[in-house]
Amino acid sequence: MRLPTSRWGSDVALWWLIALAALARLASLGLYPLMDKTEARYAEIARKMVQTGDWVTPWFDHGVPFWGKPPLSFWMTAASFRVMGFSEFAARLPHWLGACAIAWLVWGWLARRSRREAVIALVLTTTSAAFLVAAGAVMTDMALAVGTTMALRGFWLGLHGDPAGRLREQAVFFAGLAIGLLAKGPIAAVLVGVPLAVWTLYSGKLGLVVREIRWVTGTLLVAMLVVPWYVLAEVRTPGFLEYFVVGEHWHRFVTPGWSGDLYGKAHAFPRGSIWPFAIAACLPWSVLVPAAALRWRRTALPIPVADRPLKLYLLLWALTPCVFFSLAGNILWTYVLPGLPALAILASLWLAHLPRREPVNRLLAGGVASMVLGIGTAVVAINVGGWADKASTRDLVADYDRHREDGQALVFLGSRPASAAFYSRGRAEQVCCADELAARLAHGVVYVAMKDGAFNQLPAEVVRRLQSVSRRGSYALYRAS
């Protein structure tokens, strides 16, 4: 798509950039398989939710509850499955819509001040690397970011917005907090509460905050929306609260390589890794905006005194995820996502008021073009470069479906990937060792999937019964007769 060169001085060009990035991401949602472990795991949990009709307890496997996350992101994906059927596009679409919701929240906030600021903030938010990834991935991070963005926008406008809309914005604040608690749990209260508390105390606005915000009514609203599920979850599967609160919200962050994870391995990184992760998450803007600041520093306008409280608030909002997770050893780069809207707004307050629009628009165009190109390159690399077979068993299950006859099962020797469970619609079985496999073969023809190296460890009587069907990534598929 070619931008109209005659309109570089107009914000119409920026709207074309935003539309291009959004549509490119939307078009890519169904072009690559659900990836192990996170995407396929969460999609399979949502599929089981639809299959069983149990919308209270997320199930990791049959008889094994998933206590690692609250259900909001699973509800989103499961609702999409109910409407559109089971597919990669349906699994990812709710998270793309969550990204659109954040874009709308940012636009609706800044457009009251300046449409120029608002459109630049949209470009920076929606085309940062972490945002684009999360907008098309089955994870809990986008739902959390929707909640924190609602809450932190609602708090500010509930104090400083149009008097006629302050009660509405306060409702947005408390509703966002409830969404965050149902998306990821108590961490949402930390990511919202820390910047609010620090800004309130530093600016000496405690009296105003206590007086103006409807804390009692809002807290009751949050409790009505959140507490029932937490109570039901503990009643249905006792032990949930202890694991979720102590394990997921203490050991996961302070215990490197935490071995108590019931659903895999914790992500162990050196403490402080969140900061380089943040730089990667903000690409290309973490490079382009500082470079522009160095080049155009002499033309920058001084910060208006009236904007300083807002800029402090945005800075605290942006830094809270990085500061909080600095001491954590078990992290992912997407943990910085809740702070990206604030960083984008901060940058837009400066970029929008540079004397000349043309260089700013060219900078934004270059960044968006690089990210759209990156989306296309990634999709091609996944499908053509063999990454799809390495990160998912979709094609392996498809090979099984092409060759099998009715009643012939698919059995994984060792662990069964979540993608195999999803793409087989729960039919894929699992055996832990060669003896169990031999016993399973006694019940008729089955298809066996195993990783490289497992074949040489099988007893001769089992090997004789295996006929090679296909190889996908690190897995080989055999027909056992």
N, C-alpha and C positions, 0 to 999 in steps of 0.2 A: 504494500500500500504506500503510495507516494504522498507525502505531506505537501500541502499547497505552499509553494515557495513564496508567493506574494503575501502570505499571512504570518510570516515569522514574528512580526510584532504583535500578533493577536493571540488571545488565549484559545481561539478555535483550533489552532495547531496542537495545543496541549490536550484538548479533548480528544482529538484524533489519536494521540499517543496512548491515552488511557484506554480508549475503546479497543485499539489494536492489541494492547497487552492483555486486556480482559478476555477478548474473544479468542486470542491465541491460547490462553490457558484453558478456557472452556473447551475449545476444540481438541485439546490434548488429553482430556480426562479419560477417555476410553481407548487411548492408543497404546497403552502398555499395561502389563499385568499387575495385579496387586502383589506388592513386594513383601517377602518374609523379612523380618518377623513382625514388625509393627502393623503395617497396613493390612496384611492378610489376617493377622490375629484379630484385629478390631472388626474387620469386615465379617469374619466368621462368627464372632460373638454376636454381631447384629443379625446375621443370618439365622443363628440359633434362636434369637429373640423372636423373630418372625415365625420360625418353624414351630416353636414350643408355645407361643402366645404368652410367655412369661416376660412382662415388661418391668418387673421389679428387680430380679436377680440376673445380672449378666453371667453367662455360663462360658467358662473357658473350655470345658469338655463335658461330656456326659457325666453328670454327678459331681463335677468340679466347678464350684463358683469362682468367678473372677472378682477378687477383692482389690485389685490394683487401682481401679479408677471408678468414680461415680458414673451414672448411666447416660448423661446428656448426649455425648457424642454418639453413643450406641443408639439412642433413641432417634437421633437425626438420620443416621444411616439406615436403621431398620425401617423408619417411615418411608424413606426413599425407595427401599426394596419393595415395600408393600405396594407402592404406586407404580414403579417402573420395572419391577422384576430384578433378578440378581445379575448384576453386571458391574464392570469396573466404573463405568460412567455413573451409574446410580449410586455406587458406594461413595464416590468422590464429590458428586454434585452438591450435597448439603454443605460441605466445607468450602466450596467455591462461593456458595450463597452467603456463608458466614463472612468471607472476605468482602463480598459486596456490602454486607451490613456494616462492617468497619469503615469502608470507604464512604458510605452514606453518613455515618456518625461524624466522621472527620469533616466532610463537606458541610453538613448542616451546622456544625459548630463555627467553622472559620468563615463561611459565606456571610455570616452576620457582621463580621469585621471587614473582610475584603475578599471579593471573588478571586482576585489574583492570588492571594495567599492560599485560598482554599484549593484552587486547581493545582498549584505547585505541590501542596501537601499531598494531594491525591496521587500525583505522579510518583513522588518519593515513597509514599506508603505502599502503593499497590505493585510497584516494580522492584522492590528490594528482594534479595534472593530468598530469605527465609519466608517472606510473605507469599511469594510465588510458589514456593515448594509446598507450604502448608495449605495454600488455596486449592491444591489438587492432590492432597494426600489424606488418607483415612487415619487421622490422629486426633488426639484430644486438644491439641494446642490452639487450633483456630477457635473452637468453642470457648476456651478460656480467654483468648484475646478479645472476643466479642464481649464477654462479661466485664473484663477489666476496662475496656474502652468505654462501654456504657457507664460504668460506675464512675470513672475518673472524669469523664465529660460531664455527667450529671451532677457531680459534686460541685464542679467549678461554676457551671451555669445555674445551678440551684442557689448559688450565692451571688453571682455577678451577672447573670443573664437578665433578659427582659423581665421586669417584675411580673408581667402577666403570665409568663411561662415558667416561673421558678418552681412552682409546685410540681408541674409536669416533669421538669428536669430532675427534681429530687426523687420522683417515682422511678425515673430512668436509672438514677444512682443505685437505689435499693434493688431494683429488678436486675441490674447488671451484677450486683454482688451475689444475688441468688443464682444467677446463671453460672458465675464462676465457681460457686460452691458445688453446683451439680455437675460441672464440667471436670474439675480437678480436685475439689475439696478445699481444705483450710489454706492451702497456698494462695488461693485467690484473695482471701482476707488479708494476707500478708502483703501481696503485691498492690493491693488497693490501700490498705491501712497505713503502711509506712510512709508513702509520699504525702498522704493527707495529714498525718500526725506531725511529720517534720515541718511541712509548710505552715500548718496552723500555729505551731509553737514558735517557729522562727519569725513569722510575720506578726506575731502578737494578736492573732485573730481568734483566739480560743472563745472569747465571749460571743463574737459574731457567729461562729460555727455552732456553738451550743444553742444559741437563741434562734437562729434561722432555719437550721435543718430539723425536720420532723423526725427526730431519732426514735421516739417511742413507736409511732405509727409505722415507720420504715422497718424497724427491727421486727415488729410483729408480722409485717408483710414477708420479710425474708424467712422468718421461722415457718410461716404457713406454707411457703413454697418449697422449703428445703427439708425441714425436720421430718415430715412424714416418710420420705423415701429412706432416710438414714435409719429410722426406727424399724420400718418394714424390712430393710435389708438385714439388720441384725436379728430380727425375729425369724426371718426365713432361713438364714444361714448364720447361726451363732459363731462368734469369733471374728466377724467382719470388722467391727470397730477397732478391736485391739490391733489387728494386722494393718488396717488402713491408716490409723492415726499414728501408732508407734513405729510400725515397719516402714510404710511408704512415706511418712512425713518426718521421720527422724533418722532411722538407720540408712535409708536410701541416700540421704544428703550428707550425712556426717561420717558414715562408715564406708571407706573405699572398698570396692569389690564385695559389697554386702552379700553374704551367702544365704540370707534368709528369704531372698526373692523366690516366691513360689512359682513364678511363671517364666523363668529364664535367668539370665545373668545380669547383674547391675553393670551400668556403664562407668567404668573406672577411668578417670582422667586426673592428671595433676591438679591440685587446687589452684584456682585462678584461671583455669582454662576457659572460663566463660568469657573472658575479655577477648582473646583471639577469635573465639566463636562469634562474638558480637560483631567483630569486624567483617567476618565472612558472611554473617547473616544480613548485614546492611549493604553488601555489594550490589551494584557498582558505586553507590552513593558514598560509602565509607572512604572511597578513593577520590571520586570526582568532586564532591562538595568541599573537602579540605583543600584540594588543589585549587579550586575556584576561589576559596577564601584567601589563599596566599597570593593569587594573581590579582584579585580585585580588592585587596584589603584597603587600598588607599581611597577607593570610591565608596566604601561602606559607610552608611549613615549611622550616627550614634543611636543607641537604644533609647527610645522614648521612656521617660520616667514612668508613664502610666502602664507600660508593658512589662516592667520589671517583675512585678508579682507573678504574672502569667508565665514569664520565661523561667522563673525559679521553680514554679509548680511543674512545668513541663520537664525541666531538667531533673527534678527529683523523680518524677514518673519514669523518665527514660532510664535513669541509672539504677533504680531499685532492683530490677531483675539481676543486673550484673553484680551489684554489691552483695545482694542476698546470696547469690549462688557462688560467690568467690570462694567461700569456705567449703563448698560442696565438692565431693569427689565423683559423684555419680550424676552426670549431667548430659544433656544433649544440646546441640546448637540452637534448636527451636525454643529453648527456654527463654531466649531474649525477645521472643515475638511480642509479648505484651507491651514492651517498651518502644517498639518501632513506630507506632503512630505519634507518640510524643516527640521522638527524634525528627520525624518528618515535619511535624508542625514547627518545631524550633528552626529547622533549616529554612522552611518556607517563609518565616517571618523576616529572615534576612534576605533571601533571594528575591522575594517579591518587591523589595524596596531599593534594589540596585537601580541606578539611574537609567541603564539601557536594558531593554527587554531582549533584544535579539541574541546577545551572547548567552543569556540564561536559557532561552528556549533551545538554542543549539546544544548546550550542555545537557539539558533534559532529553532532547531527542536522541543524542548519542547514547545516553545511558539506557533509555528504553529500547532502542534498537539492539543493543548488546544483549539485553535480557530476553527479548523476543527471539533473537537468534539462538541464544542459549537454550531456550525451551525446545526449539526445533531440533537443535543438535542433540540434546539429551534424549528426545524421543527416538530419533534415528539410531543413536548409539545403543539404546536399550534393545531395540528390535533387531538391528542389523549386526551390532557388535557382539551379540551373544550374552549381554547382561541379563536379558529376560530369563534365560534358562538358568543362569547362576543365582538369581535372586527370587525366582518363583518356579513352582512346579506346574504352572498352567498348561504348558505344552506337553509335559509328561502325562498329565491326566488326560489331555486330548488324545494322545497316542493310545492310551488305555481304552478310551471310549470308542476309538475307531476299530480296535481289534477284538474287544470283548464280545461275548455272547451273554444272553440273559443269565443271571445268577453267578457270574464269574466275578469274584471280588478283586479289589486292589489292596495289596498288603504292603506296608512299609516296614522294612527291617531296621530296627533302631527307632529313632525319633520320626514322627510324622509331622512334616511342616504344616503350618496353619493354612498355607495356600492350597495344599492337597485336600485338606478338609473342606475348604470353601469351594474349590472348583469341582470336587466330586460330590458336592451337596451333602457332605457328611458320611458318604459311603466308604471312604478310605479307612482301612483298618491299620493296626500297628501291632507288631510283635517285637519283643525286646531282644531275642537271641535266636540262635540257629535251632535250638531244640523246640522252641515255640513255633518257629517257621515249619519245621518238619511235621509237627503235630497238625498245623493248619493245612498243610498240603494233603493230609489224609482225607480231607473233606471234599476233594474234587479239584478241578482246574481253577487256578488263581493267577493273577498277575502280581509279580513281586517287584518292588522298587527298592533299590539299595544304593548306598554311596560307594564311590571307588574304594577299593581295598577290602570291602566286606565280602566280596565274592570269594577271594582266596582263603577266607577263614571258614567257609562253609564245609560241612562234611561231604564226602564223595557221593553218598546216596542222594543228597539234595542237589548237588551240582549236576548230576546226570539228568535230572528232571527239568533243568532250566534251559529255555531257548531264548536267545537274545531278540528283543523287539526294537528297542531304540535307546539312544543315549541323549540326555539333556542336561547340560551343565555337569554337576558333580554326581548326578544320579543316572543309573542304568535301569531300564525296564525289561523284565523277563516274563515269559509265559511258562508257568510251572504246570506240567501235565502229569 
